[in-house]
């Protein structure tokens, strides 16, 4: 219950502009490598890797960015079969830094994609007991990205996986 209340408070604070950030220059390559190593320690049933991780920097709150990436990794772990692949990588292009969390899991239908960032929204209500959660993770991700000046893009296809792409200004 405490975790639920904490998440709701964060979203509310973000909505009214009361989130206090400690923005610093973040080495994205180092951050991704660190998160991959931490994830591998906790999750042994999936292939966690980085196919490409360019040296690039963003200006953001590091604890927020870590939480943001972990939300997408946690979802990838939940919705990817055993021995499935989760690829976390970065690249620079036209003054933007792209951080991509891609899996080969179950994917999200086109019809569901427009709602996934809504509070308490669950793509498949029948999986609630299997995967846990209350449908706040992606709403929090959206709030974190907004307060840090990032955009979230989604590419997903049922049965083929999902790719969440974070776009930051360099």
VMD Tcl script that builds the backbone (N, CA, C; Angstrom):
set m [mol new atoms 510]
animate dup $m
set s [atomselect $m all]
$s set {name element resname resid chain x y z} {
  {N N UNK 1 A 0.822 -1.188 0.000}
  {CA C UNK 1 A 0.000 0.000 0.000}
  {C C UNK 1 A 0.874 1.263 0.000}
  {N N UNK 2 A 1.968 1.221 0.788}
  {CA C UNK 2 A 2.872 2.373 0.823}
  {C C UNK 2 A 3.462 2.658 -0.553}
  {N N UNK 3 A 3.830 1.598 -1.262}
  {CA C UNK 3 A 4.404 1.766 -2.597}
  {C C UNK 3 A 3.383 2.385 -3.554}
  {N N UNK 4 A 2.150 1.940 -3.474}
  {CA C UNK 4 A 1.084 2.477 -4.320}
  {C C UNK 4 A 0.882 3.966 -4.044}
  {N N UNK 5 A 0.811 4.334 -2.786}
  {CA C UNK 5 A 0.618 5.735 -2.411}
  {C C UNK 5 A 1.811 6.573 -2.879}
  {N N UNK 6 A 3.011 6.045 -2.714}
  {CA C UNK 6 A 4.218 6.749 -3.145}
  {C C UNK 6 A 4.202 7.008 -4.648}
  {N N UNK 7 A 3.787 6.009 -5.413}
  {CA C UNK 7 A 3.717 6.165 -6.868}
  {C C UNK 7 A 2.671 7.199 -7.264}
  {N N UNK 8 A 1.531 7.154 -6.624}
  {CA C UNK 8 A 0.482 8.130 -6.922}
  {C C UNK 8 A 0.922 9.549 -6.558}
  {N N UNK 9 A 1.630 9.685 -5.443}
  {CA C UNK 9 A 2.136 11.008 -5.046}
  {C C UNK 9 A 3.131 11.544 -6.061}
  {N N UNK 10 A 4.001 10.673 -6.570}
  {CA C UNK 10 A 4.976 11.116 -7.569}
  {C C UNK 10 A 4.255 11.630 -8.815}
  {N N UNK 11 A 3.283 10.875 -9.295}
  {CA C UNK 11 A 2.541 11.284 -10.497}
  {C C UNK 11 A 1.837 12.616 -10.264}
  {N N UNK 12 A 1.225 12.766 -9.102}
  {CA C UNK 12 A 0.524 14.010 -8.775}
  {C C UNK 12 A 1.499 15.180 -8.723}
  {N N UNK 13 A 2.636 14.979 -8.054}
  {CA C UNK 13 A 3.651 16.049 -7.992}
  {C C UNK 13 A 4.142 16.416 -9.386}
  {N N UNK 14 A 4.375 15.413 -10.218}
  {CA C UNK 14 A 4.831 15.669 -11.584}
  {C C UNK 14 A 3.773 16.455 -12.363}
  {N N UNK 15 A 2.518 16.100 -12.178}
  {CA C UNK 15 A 1.421 16.781 -12.878}
  {C C UNK 15 A 1.349 18.264 -12.531}
  {N N UNK 16 A 1.654 18.598 -11.276}
  {CA C UNK 16 A 1.547 20.004 -10.858}
  {C C UNK 16 A 2.898 20.711 -10.833}
  {N N UNK 17 A 3.936 20.039 -11.338}
  {CA C UNK 17 A 5.248 20.664 -11.457}
  {C C UNK 17 A 6.016 20.792 -10.162}
  {N N UNK 18 A 5.785 19.900 -9.217}
  {CA C UNK 18 A 6.467 19.981 -7.930}
  {C C UNK 18 A 7.490 18.878 -7.705}
  {N N UNK 19 A 8.035 18.318 -8.777}
  {CA C UNK 19 A 9.095 17.327 -8.638}
  {C C UNK 19 A 10.415 18.085 -8.690}
  {N N UNK 20 A 11.243 17.881 -7.680}
  {CA C UNK 20 A 12.530 18.565 -7.613}
  {C C UNK 20 A 13.610 17.652 -8.181}
  {N N UNK 21 A 14.261 18.130 -9.228}
  {CA C UNK 21 A 15.264 17.329 -9.919}
  {C C UNK 21 A 16.666 17.777 -9.561}
  {N N UNK 22 A 17.583 16.833 -9.578}
  {CA C UNK 22 A 19.011 17.125 -9.447}
  {C C UNK 22 A 19.644 16.726 -10.776}
  {N N UNK 23 A 19.516 17.611 -11.748}
  {CA C UNK 23 A 20.020 17.302 -13.078}
  {C C UNK 23 A 21.546 17.354 -13.093}
  {N N UNK 24 A 22.111 16.341 -13.733}
  {CA C UNK 24 A 23.553 16.261 -13.926}
  {C C UNK 24 A 23.807 15.738 -15.328}
  {N N UNK 25 A 25.058 15.826 -15.751}
  {CA C UNK 25 A 25.456 15.263 -17.035}
  {C C UNK 25 A 25.644 13.762 -16.836}
  {N N UNK 26 A 24.891 12.953 -17.581}
  {CA C UNK 26 A 24.897 11.503 -17.416}
  {C C UNK 26 A 25.561 10.854 -18.625}
  {N N UNK 27 A 26.540 9.997 -18.365}
  {CA C UNK 27 A 27.147 9.181 -19.407}
  {C C UNK 27 A 26.201 8.006 -19.650}
  {N N UNK 28 A 25.474 8.035 -20.746}
  {CA C UNK 28 A 24.444 7.041 -21.037}
  {C C UNK 28 A 25.050 5.652 -21.202}
  {N N UNK 29 A 26.201 5.563 -21.839}
  {CA C UNK 29 A 26.852 4.267 -22.036}
  {C C UNK 29 A 27.147 3.601 -20.693}
  {N N UNK 30 A 27.732 4.356 -19.771}
  {CA C UNK 30 A 28.037 3.811 -18.441}
  {C C UNK 30 A 26.752 3.432 -17.694}
  {N N UNK 31 A 25.740 4.270 -17.786}
  {CA C UNK 31 A 24.473 4.011 -17.107}
  {C C UNK 31 A 23.847 2.709 -17.609}
  {N N UNK 32 A 23.788 2.533 -18.908}
  {CA C UNK 32 A 23.201 1.314 -19.474}
  {C C UNK 32 A 24.010 0.086 -19.071}
  {N N UNK 33 A 25.325 0.179 -19.136}
  {CA C UNK 33 A 26.165 -0.958 -18.728}
  {C C UNK 33 A 25.906 -1.333 -17.272}
  {N N UNK 34 A 25.790 -0.330 -16.403}
  {CA C UNK 34 A 25.512 -0.565 -14.984}
  {C C UNK 34 A 24.143 -1.236 -14.786}
  {N N UNK 35 A 23.137 -0.724 -15.455}
  {CA C UNK 35 A 21.793 -1.283 -15.319}
  {C C UNK 35 A 21.740 -2.719 -15.851}
  {N N UNK 36 A 22.425 -2.988 -16.940}
  {CA C UNK 36 A 22.455 -4.347 -17.491}
  {C C UNK 36 A 23.084 -5.306 -16.489}
  {N N UNK 37 A 24.206 -4.924 -15.908}
  {CA C UNK 37 A 24.872 -5.797 -14.927}
  {C C UNK 37 A 23.993 -6.042 -13.710}
  {N N UNK 38 A 23.344 -5.000 -13.203}
  {CA C UNK 38 A 22.430 -5.154 -12.061}
  {C C UNK 38 A 21.265 -6.073 -12.414}
  {N N UNK 39 A 20.723 -5.918 -13.610}
  {CA C UNK 39 A 19.582 -6.724 -14.041}
  {C C UNK 39 A 19.973 -8.186 -14.194}
  {N N UNK 40 A 21.153 -8.436 -14.734}
  {CA C UNK 40 A 21.628 -9.811 -14.897}
  {C C UNK 40 A 21.763 -10.530 -13.554}
  {N N UNK 41 A 22.114 -9.791 -12.506}
  {CA C UNK 41 A 22.236 -10.392 -11.179}
  {C C UNK 41 A 20.891 -10.850 -10.645}
  {N N UNK 42 A 19.832 -10.113 -10.976}
  {CA C UNK 42 A 18.503 -10.415 -10.456}
  {C C UNK 42 A 17.698 -11.325 -11.380}
  {N N UNK 43 A 17.946 -11.264 -12.674}
  {CA C UNK 43 A 17.136 -12.001 -13.653}
  {C C UNK 43 A 18.021 -12.943 -14.456}
  {N N UNK 44 A 17.947 -14.220 -14.136}
  {CA C UNK 44 A 18.779 -15.197 -14.835}
  {C C UNK 44 A 18.029 -15.959 -15.916}
  {N N UNK 45 A 16.739 -15.764 -16.014}
  {CA C UNK 45 A 15.936 -16.513 -16.978}
  {C C UNK 45 A 15.802 -15.848 -18.336}
  {N N UNK 46 A 16.415 -14.679 -18.517}
  {CA C UNK 46 A 16.328 -13.947 -19.782}
  {C C UNK 46 A 17.741 -13.592 -20.242}
  {N N UNK 47 A 17.868 -13.338 -21.529}
  {CA C UNK 47 A 19.137 -12.847 -22.081}
  {C C UNK 47 A 19.064 -11.330 -22.043}
  {N N UNK 48 A 19.896 -10.721 -21.212}
  {CA C UNK 48 A 19.936 -9.266 -21.065}
  {C C UNK 48 A 21.234 -8.800 -21.718}
  {N N UNK 49 A 21.139 -7.924 -22.725}
  {CA C UNK 49 A 22.346 -7.529 -23.445}
  {C C UNK 49 A 22.213 -6.110 -23.986}
  {N N UNK 50 A 23.298 -5.666 -24.631}
  {CA C UNK 50 A 23.313 -4.390 -25.327}
  {C C UNK 50 A 23.981 -4.605 -26.672}
  {N N UNK 51 A 23.203 -4.514 -27.735}
  {CA C UNK 51 A 23.738 -4.749 -29.076}
  {C C UNK 51 A 24.575 -3.575 -29.565}
  {N N UNK 52 A 24.332 -2.390 -29.014}
  {CA C UNK 52 A 25.066 -1.200 -29.416}
  {C C UNK 52 A 24.881 -0.160 -28.316}
  {N N UNK 53 A 25.971 0.403 -27.860}
  {CA C UNK 53 A 25.861 1.350 -26.765}
  {C C UNK 53 A 26.862 2.479 -27.001}
  {N N UNK 54 A 26.423 3.499 -27.705}
  {CA C UNK 54 A 27.304 4.604 -28.070}
  {C C UNK 54 A 27.619 5.488 -26.870}
  {N N UNK 55 A 28.761 6.118 -26.934}
  {CA C UNK 55 A 29.121 7.110 -25.913}
  {C C UNK 55 A 28.297 8.362 -26.204}
  {N N UNK 56 A 27.439 8.720 -25.256}
  {CA C UNK 56 A 26.630 9.920 -25.385}
  {C C UNK 56 A 26.229 10.395 -23.997}
  {N N UNK 57 A 25.818 11.636 -23.930}
  {CA C UNK 57 A 25.488 12.261 -22.651}
  {C C UNK 57 A 24.123 12.942 -22.724}
  {N N UNK 58 A 23.438 12.914 -21.580}
  {CA C UNK 58 A 22.183 13.654 -21.439}
  {C C UNK 58 A 22.242 14.446 -20.142}
  {N N UNK 59 A 21.438 15.463 -20.059}
  {CA C UNK 59 A 21.297 16.275 -18.842}
  {C C UNK 59 A 19.952 15.922 -18.223}
  {N N UNK 60 A 19.995 15.201 -17.084}
  {CA C UNK 60 A 18.756 14.757 -16.445}
  {C C UNK 60 A 19.055 14.340 -15.012}
  {N N UNK 61 A 18.008 14.000 -14.273}
  {CA C UNK 61 A 18.137 13.491 -12.917}
  {C C UNK 61 A 18.455 11.998 -13.009}
  {N N UNK 62 A 19.631 11.598 -12.565}
  {CA C UNK 62 A 20.086 10.221 -12.768}
  {C C UNK 62 A 19.193 9.191 -12.084}
  {N N UNK 63 A 18.700 9.486 -10.890}
  {CA C UNK 63 A 17.829 8.510 -10.222}
  {C C UNK 63 A 16.520 8.355 -10.984}
  {N N UNK 64 A 16.018 9.445 -11.549}
  {CA C UNK 64 A 14.813 9.382 -12.380}
  {C C UNK 64 A 15.041 8.545 -13.633}
  {N N UNK 65 A 16.163 8.770 -14.303}
  {CA C UNK 65 A 16.445 8.046 -15.550}
  {C C UNK 65 A 16.635 6.557 -15.270}
  {N N UNK 66 A 17.306 6.223 -14.163}
  {CA C UNK 66 A 17.455 4.808 -13.789}
  {C C UNK 66 A 16.085 4.170 -13.563}
  {N N UNK 67 A 15.224 4.863 -12.818}
  {CA C UNK 67 A 13.885 4.351 -12.551}
  {C C UNK 67 A 13.105 4.181 -13.851}
  {N N UNK 68 A 13.223 5.147 -14.738}
  {CA C UNK 68 A 12.539 5.103 -16.023}
  {C C UNK 68 A 12.953 3.866 -16.824}
  {N N UNK 69 A 14.238 3.640 -16.945}
  {CA C UNK 69 A 14.730 2.477 -17.693}
  {C C UNK 69 A 14.312 1.185 -17.003}
  {N N UNK 70 A 14.383 1.150 -15.684}
  {CA C UNK 70 A 14.009 -0.067 -14.946}
  {C C UNK 70 A 12.530 -0.416 -15.115}
  {N N UNK 71 A 11.678 0.579 -15.222}
  {CA C UNK 71 A 10.250 0.310 -15.445}
  {C C UNK 71 A 10.073 -0.483 -16.740}
  {N N UNK 72 A 10.752 -0.042 -17.791}
  {CA C UNK 72 A 10.626 -0.740 -19.076}
  {C C UNK 72 A 11.288 -2.120 -19.036}
  {N N UNK 73 A 12.394 -2.237 -18.329}
  {CA C UNK 73 A 13.049 -3.543 -18.193}
  {C C UNK 73 A 12.156 -4.493 -17.403}
  {N N UNK 74 A 11.575 -4.021 -16.300}
  {CA C UNK 74 A 10.687 -4.870 -15.499}
  {C C UNK 74 A 9.517 -5.389 -16.332}
  {N N UNK 75 A 8.935 -4.513 -17.154}
  {CA C UNK 75 A 7.840 -4.948 -18.019}
  {C C UNK 75 A 8.334 -5.944 -19.062}
  {N N UNK 76 A 9.503 -5.703 -19.609}
  {CA C UNK 76 A 10.065 -6.632 -20.596}
  {C C UNK 76 A 10.278 -7.999 -19.967}
  {N N UNK 77 A 10.766 -8.019 -18.743}
  {CA C UNK 77 A 10.980 -9.288 -18.038}
  {C C UNK 77 A 9.646 -9.996 -17.812}
  {N N UNK 78 A 8.632 -9.257 -17.378}
  {CA C UNK 78 A 7.316 -9.847 -17.111}
  {C C UNK 78 A 6.692 -10.466 -18.352}
  {N N UNK 79 A 6.859 -9.818 -19.495}
  {CA C UNK 79 A 6.119 -10.214 -20.683}
  {C C UNK 79 A 6.978 -10.881 -21.764}
  {N N UNK 80 A 8.153 -11.357 -21.373}
  {CA C UNK 80 A 9.023 -12.092 -22.287}
  {C C UNK 80 A 9.215 -13.495 -21.730}
  {N N UNK 81 A 9.087 -14.485 -22.591}
  {CA C UNK 81 A 9.222 -15.886 -22.189}
  {C C UNK 81 A 10.622 -16.182 -21.648}
  {N N UNK 82 A 10.738 -17.286 -20.920}
  {CA C UNK 82 A 12.039 -17.749 -20.419}
  {C C UNK 82 A 13.003 -17.866 -21.596}
  {N N UNK 83 A 14.229 -17.448 -21.375}
  {CA C UNK 83 A 15.295 -17.414 -22.387}
  {C C UNK 83 A 15.047 -16.390 -23.491}
  {N N UNK 84 A 14.051 -15.534 -23.309}
  {CA C UNK 84 A 13.806 -14.457 -24.258}
  {C C UNK 84 A 14.904 -13.408 -24.147}
  {N N UNK 85 A 14.924 -12.495 -25.098}
  {CA C UNK 85 A 15.996 -11.500 -25.177}
  {C C UNK 85 A 15.474 -10.103 -24.872}
  {N N UNK 86 A 16.236 -9.383 -24.041}
  {CA C UNK 86 A 15.974 -7.979 -23.751}
  {C C UNK 86 A 17.241 -7.214 -24.089}
  {N N UNK 87 A 17.137 -6.327 -25.059}
  {CA C UNK 87 A 18.281 -5.575 -25.579}
  {C C UNK 87 A 18.120 -4.116 -25.160}
  {N N UNK 88 A 19.111 -3.589 -24.449}
  {CA C UNK 88 A 19.082 -2.206 -23.978}
  {C C UNK 88 A 20.248 -1.495 -24.649}
  {N N UNK 89 A 19.945 -0.514 -25.476}
  {CA C UNK 89 A 21.034 0.116 -26.216}
  {C C UNK 89 A 20.775 1.603 -26.427}
  {N N UNK 90 A 21.837 2.302 -26.825}
  {CA C UNK 90 A 21.746 3.744 -27.036}
  {C C UNK 90 A 22.391 4.120 -28.361}
  {N N UNK 91 A 21.953 5.274 -28.859}
  {CA C UNK 91 A 22.568 5.828 -30.067}
  {C C UNK 91 A 22.287 7.332 -30.095}
  {N N UNK 92 A 23.105 8.038 -30.873}
  {CA C UNK 92 A 22.919 9.475 -31.085}
  {C C UNK 92 A 22.485 9.690 -32.522}
  {N N UNK 93 A 21.637 10.694 -32.725}
  {CA C UNK 93 A 21.236 11.037 -34.077}
  {C C UNK 93 A 20.615 12.433 -34.070}
  {N N UNK 94 A 21.123 13.321 -34.898}
  {CA C UNK 94 A 20.572 14.671 -35.079}
  {C C UNK 94 A 20.338 15.421 -33.769}
  {N N UNK 95 A 21.299 15.384 -32.859}
  {CA C UNK 95 A 21.190 16.116 -31.602}
  {C C UNK 95 A 20.337 15.454 -30.546}
  {N N UNK 96 A 19.894 14.240 -30.792}
  {CA C UNK 96 A 19.107 13.485 -29.821}
  {C C UNK 96 A 19.851 12.233 -29.388}
  {N N UNK 97 A 19.563 11.808 -28.168}
  {CA C UNK 97 A 20.070 10.541 -27.644}
  {C C UNK 97 A 18.870 9.610 -27.498}
  {N N UNK 98 A 19.004 8.432 -28.056}
  {CA C UNK 98 A 17.940 7.431 -28.024}
  {C C UNK 98 A 18.373 6.276 -27.132}
  {N N UNK 99 A 17.550 5.962 -26.148}
  {CA C UNK 99 A 17.776 4.793 -25.296}
  {C C UNK 99 A 16.626 3.836 -25.600}
  {N N UNK 100 A 16.974 2.648 -26.053}
  {CA C UNK 100 A 15.970 1.695 -26.502}
  {C C UNK 100 A 15.975 0.468 -25.600}
  {N N UNK 101 A 14.798 0.088 -25.128}
  {CA C UNK 101 A 14.616 -1.143 -24.354}
  {C C UNK 101 A 13.706 -2.020 -25.212}
  {N N UNK 102 A 14.309 -3.051 -25.798}
  {CA C UNK 102 A 13.605 -3.878 -26.781}
  {C C UNK 102 A 13.549 -5.319 -26.299}
  {N N UNK 103 A 12.377 -5.938 -26.443}
  {CA C UNK 103 A 12.240 -7.345 -26.058}
  {C C UNK 103 A 11.589 -8.126 -27.190}
  {N N UNK 104 A 11.647 -9.436 -27.084}
  {CA C UNK 104 A 10.954 -10.284 -28.056}
  {C C UNK 104 A 9.804 -11.020 -27.365}
  {N N UNK 105 A 9.110 -10.284 -26.506}
  {CA C UNK 105 A 8.005 -10.833 -25.725}
  {C C UNK 105 A 6.689 -10.850 -26.470}
  {N N UNK 106 A 5.599 -10.740 -25.718}
  {CA C UNK 106 A 4.258 -10.930 -26.280}
  {C C UNK 106 A 3.764 -9.755 -27.116}
  {N N UNK 107 A 4.337 -8.576 -26.939}
  {CA C UNK 107 A 3.918 -7.408 -27.700}
  {C C UNK 107 A 2.618 -6.800 -27.194}
  {N N UNK 108 A 2.251 -5.674 -27.797}
  {CA C UNK 108 A 1.050 -4.928 -27.418}
  {C C UNK 108 A 0.280 -4.627 -28.695}
  {N N UNK 109 A -0.999 -4.924 -28.705}
  {CA C UNK 109 A -1.810 -4.688 -29.902}
  {C C UNK 109 A -1.910 -3.193 -30.187}
  {N N UNK 110 A -2.127 -2.857 -31.443}
  {CA C UNK 110 A -2.278 -1.447 -31.852}
  {C C UNK 110 A -3.405 -0.766 -31.084}
  {N N UNK 111 A -4.500 -1.504 -30.852}
  {CA C UNK 111 A -5.659 -0.939 -30.165}
  {C C UNK 111 A -5.330 -0.562 -28.715}
  {N N UNK 112 A -4.466 -1.318 -28.083}
  {CA C UNK 112 A -4.123 -1.084 -26.676}
  {C C UNK 112 A -3.054 -0.002 -26.500}
  {N N UNK 113 A -2.244 0.244 -27.516}
  {CA C UNK 113 A -1.078 1.112 -27.380}
  {C C UNK 113 A -1.409 2.534 -26.956}
  {N N UNK 114 A -2.536 3.065 -27.377}
  {CA C UNK 114 A -2.859 4.452 -27.030}
  {C C UNK 114 A -3.218 4.629 -25.558}
  {N N UNK 115 A -3.521 3.532 -24.857}
  {CA C UNK 115 A -3.953 3.621 -23.462}
  {C C UNK 115 A -2.897 3.215 -22.438}
  {N N UNK 116 A -1.777 2.668 -22.870}
  {CA C UNK 116 A -0.863 2.034 -21.915}
  {C C UNK 116 A -0.236 2.989 -20.907}
  {N N UNK 117 A -0.220 4.277 -21.189}
  {CA C UNK 117 A 0.362 5.232 -20.247}
  {C C UNK 117 A -0.680 5.823 -19.288}
  {N N UNK 118 A -1.923 5.370 -19.399}
  {CA C UNK 118 A -2.985 5.820 -18.493}
  {C C UNK 118 A -2.833 5.146 -17.128}
  {N N UNK 119 A -3.147 5.881 -16.087}
  {CA C UNK 119 A -3.091 5.323 -14.729}
  {C C UNK 119 A -4.028 4.133 -14.596}
  {N N UNK 120 A -3.536 3.088 -13.957}
  {CA C UNK 120 A -4.272 1.856 -13.637}
  {C C UNK 120 A -4.682 1.043 -14.865}
  {N N UNK 121 A -4.170 1.388 -16.026}
  {CA C UNK 121 A -4.531 0.638 -17.230}
  {C C UNK 121 A -3.677 -0.618 -17.331}
  {N N UNK 122 A -4.315 -1.748 -17.562}
  {CA C UNK 122 A -3.631 -3.021 -17.781}
  {C C UNK 122 A -4.040 -3.536 -19.149}
  {N N UNK 123 A -3.064 -3.942 -19.946}
  {CA C UNK 123 A -3.352 -4.394 -21.299}
  {C C UNK 123 A -4.259 -5.610 -21.292}
  {N N UNK 124 A -3.911 -6.603 -20.501}
  {CA C UNK 124 A -4.723 -7.826 -20.460}
  {C C UNK 124 A -5.123 -8.072 -19.020}
  {N N UNK 125 A -6.354 -7.754 -18.719}
  {CA C UNK 125 A -6.843 -7.867 -17.342}
  {C C UNK 125 A -6.726 -9.290 -16.804}
  {N N UNK 126 A -6.769 -10.297 -17.665}
  {CA C UNK 126 A -6.710 -11.688 -17.210}
  {C C UNK 126 A -5.330 -12.061 -16.687}
  {N N UNK 127 A -4.291 -11.283 -17.031}
  {CA C UNK 127 A -2.939 -11.605 -16.577}
  {C C UNK 127 A -2.574 -10.926 -15.264}
  {N N UNK 128 A -3.479 -10.164 -14.673}
  {CA C UNK 128 A -3.169 -9.420 -13.456}
  {C C UNK 128 A -2.548 -10.281 -12.369}
  {N N UNK 129 A -3.115 -11.461 -12.128}
  {CA C UNK 129 A -2.612 -12.312 -11.053}
  {C C UNK 129 A -1.262 -12.901 -11.393}
  {N N UNK 130 A -1.000 -13.176 -12.661}
  {CA C UNK 130 A 0.275 -13.748 -13.082}
  {C C UNK 130 A 1.408 -12.742 -12.973}
  {N N UNK 131 A 1.181 -11.529 -13.438}
  {CA C UNK 131 A 2.265 -10.562 -13.552}
  {C C UNK 131 A 2.298 -9.544 -12.426}
  {N N UNK 132 A 1.249 -9.435 -11.659}
  {CA C UNK 132 A 1.219 -8.472 -10.564}
  {C C UNK 132 A 1.082 -7.051 -11.076}
  {N N UNK 133 A 1.244 -6.117 -10.175}
  {CA C UNK 133 A 1.168 -4.714 -10.554}
  {C C UNK 133 A -0.257 -4.203 -10.558}
  {N N UNK 134 A -0.359 -2.870 -10.599}
  {CA C UNK 134 A -1.676 -2.234 -10.585}
  {C C UNK 134 A -1.872 -1.308 -11.781}
  {N N UNK 135 A -0.931 -1.307 -12.703}
  {CA C UNK 135 A -1.076 -0.465 -13.885}
  {C C UNK 135 A -0.577 0.948 -13.701}
  {N N UNK 136 A 0.401 1.144 -12.819}
  {CA C UNK 136 A 0.955 2.491 -12.624}
  {C C UNK 136 A 2.349 2.661 -13.219}
  {N N UNK 137 A 3.023 1.580 -13.528}
  {CA C UNK 137 A 4.408 1.662 -13.996}
  {C C UNK 137 A 4.594 2.561 -15.195}
  {N N UNK 138 A 3.806 2.373 -16.232}
  {CA C UNK 138 A 3.965 3.181 -17.436}
  {C C UNK 138 A 3.457 4.608 -17.249}
  {N N UNK 139 A 2.482 4.808 -16.352}
  {CA C UNK 139 A 2.046 6.174 -16.029}
  {C C UNK 139 A 3.177 6.920 -15.325}
  {N N UNK 140 A 3.884 6.228 -14.446}
  {CA C UNK 140 A 5.032 6.839 -13.770}
  {C C UNK 140 A 6.139 7.115 -14.780}
  {N N UNK 141 A 6.379 6.169 -15.689}
  {CA C UNK 141 A 7.392 6.359 -16.727}
  {C C UNK 141 A 7.099 7.624 -17.530}
  {N N UNK 142 A 5.847 7.822 -17.877}
  {CA C UNK 142 A 5.451 9.008 -18.639}
  {C C UNK 142 A 5.724 10.277 -17.828}
  {N N UNK 143 A 5.403 10.250 -16.539}
  {CA C UNK 143 A 5.660 11.416 -15.682}
  {C C UNK 143 A 7.151 11.697 -15.565}
  {N N UNK 144 A 7.939 10.657 -15.352}
  {CA C UNK 144 A 9.396 10.823 -15.235}
  {C C UNK 144 A 9.965 11.398 -16.522}
  {N N UNK 145 A 9.531 10.858 -17.655}
  {CA C UNK 145 A 10.060 11.362 -18.932}
  {C C UNK 145 A 9.674 12.829 -19.129}
  {N N UNK 146 A 8.440 13.178 -18.793}
  {CA C UNK 146 A 7.988 14.565 -18.953}
  {C C UNK 146 A 8.820 15.537 -18.132}
  {N N UNK 147 A 9.043 15.229 -16.847}
  {CA C UNK 147 A 9.780 16.171 -15.999}
  {C C UNK 147 A 11.257 16.252 -16.375}
  {N N UNK 148 A 11.772 15.257 -17.080}
  {CA C UNK 148 A 13.170 15.266 -17.508}
  {C C UNK 148 A 13.333 15.664 -18.977}
  {N N UNK 149 A 12.247 16.101 -19.589}
  {CA C UNK 149 A 12.316 16.596 -20.959}
  {C C UNK 149 A 12.523 15.520 -22.009}
  {N N UNK 150 A 12.114 14.311 -21.731}
  {CA C UNK 150 A 12.272 13.211 -22.684}
  {C C UNK 150 A 10.927 12.847 -23.295}
  {N N UNK 151 A 11.005 12.166 -24.407}
  {CA C UNK 151 A 9.821 11.664 -25.093}
  {C C UNK 151 A 9.905 10.139 -25.108}
  {N N UNK 152 A 8.756 9.479 -25.028}
  {CA C UNK 152 A 8.714 8.016 -25.108}
  {C C UNK 152 A 8.027 7.636 -26.412}
  {N N UNK 153 A 8.694 6.768 -27.165}
  {CA C UNK 153 A 8.098 6.216 -28.382}
  {C C UNK 153 A 7.930 4.718 -28.184}
  {N N UNK 154 A 6.923 4.168 -28.816}
  {CA C UNK 154 A 6.650 2.735 -28.704}
  {C C UNK 154 A 6.520 2.131 -30.090}
  {N N UNK 155 A 7.217 1.014 -30.270}
  {CA C UNK 155 A 7.042 0.181 -31.454}
  {C C UNK 155 A 6.740 -1.212 -30.923}
  {N N UNK 156 A 5.588 -1.762 -31.282}
  {CA C UNK 156 A 5.210 -3.066 -30.758}
  {C C UNK 156 A 4.291 -3.790 -31.726}
  {N N UNK 157 A 4.402 -5.098 -31.708}
  {CA C UNK 157 A 3.555 -5.946 -32.529}
  {C C UNK 157 A 3.250 -7.207 -31.730}
  {N N UNK 158 A 1.982 -7.586 -31.707}
  {CA C UNK 158 A 1.585 -8.784 -30.970}
  {C C UNK 158 A 2.401 -9.994 -31.424}
  {N N UNK 159 A 2.918 -10.724 -30.447}
  {CA C UNK 159 A 3.673 -11.935 -30.719}
  {C C UNK 159 A 5.102 -11.704 -31.160}
  {N N UNK 160 A 5.516 -10.440 -31.306}
  {CA C UNK 160 A 6.866 -10.151 -31.795}
  {C C UNK 160 A 7.679 -9.272 -30.840}
  {N N UNK 161 A 7.034 -8.730 -29.825}
  {CA C UNK 161 A 7.764 -7.943 -28.847}
  {C C UNK 161 A 7.475 -6.461 -28.907}
  {N N UNK 162 A 8.166 -5.750 -28.012}
  {CA C UNK 162 A 7.987 -4.307 -27.887}
  {C C UNK 162 A 9.332 -3.616 -27.800}
  {N N UNK 163 A 9.341 -2.381 -28.237}
  {CA C UNK 163 A 10.521 -1.542 -28.144}
  {C C UNK 163 A 10.074 -0.184 -27.626}
  {N N UNK 164 A 10.531 0.155 -26.423}
  {CA C UNK 164 A 10.266 1.473 -25.854}
  {C C UNK 164 A 11.520 2.307 -26.067}
  {N N UNK 165 A 11.351 3.455 -26.700}
  {CA C UNK 165 A 12.473 4.302 -27.063}
  {C C UNK 165 A 12.344 5.623 -26.311}
  {N N UNK 166 A 13.365 5.937 -25.521}
  {CA C UNK 166 A 13.425 7.208 -24.807}
  {C C UNK 166 A 14.251 8.168 -25.635}
  {N N UNK 167 A 13.721 9.359 -25.881}
  {CA C UNK 167 A 14.412 10.343 -26.706}
  {C C UNK 167 A 14.715 11.556 -25.838}
  {N N UNK 168 A 16.024 11.825 -25.673}
  {CA C UNK 168 A 16.500 12.972 -24.902}
  {C C UNK 168 A 17.247 13.907 -25.847}
  {N N UNK 169 A 17.225 15.190 -25.564}
  {CA C UNK 169 A 18.098 16.130 -26.266}
  {C C UNK 169 A 19.506 15.922 -25.760}
  {N N UNK 170 A 20.471 15.960 -26.672}
  {CA C UNK 170 A 21.870 15.751 -26.299}
  {C C UNK 170 A 22.421 16.966 -25.582}
}
mol reanalyze $m
mol bondsrecalc $m
mol representation Tube
mol addrep $m
